[in-house]
Amino acid sequence: MKTMLYKANGDVKIWGMKLQIITVNDDELESYLKDGWCKNPNDTKKKTEDKPATKKKAVKDADHNEG
């Protein structure tokens, strides 16, 4: 049997999200899940939320702003 898997940042629009999709044989399923693929499109949101946020640089010379 085959299973369809989903991953964020793709070209296919599913439920309002741009996702990558693939279909894999069940004997390969675990290796794809370990690689970040998801069985449900909504789970791709959780994967992207779990990633640490990038730090934003502080504004330099804030004392020189007029206002």
Secondary structure as GFF3:
##gff-version 3
##sequence-region A 1 67
A	DSSP	beta_strand	2	14	.	.	.	ID=ss1
A	DSSP	beta_strand	17	25	.	.	.	ID=ss2
A	DSSP	three_ten_helix	26	28	.	.	.	ID=ss3
A	DSSP	alpha_helix	29	34	.	.	.	ID=ss4
A	DSSP	alpha_helix	43	50	.	.	.	ID=ss5
A	DSSP	three_ten_helix	62	64	.	.	.	ID=ss6
###
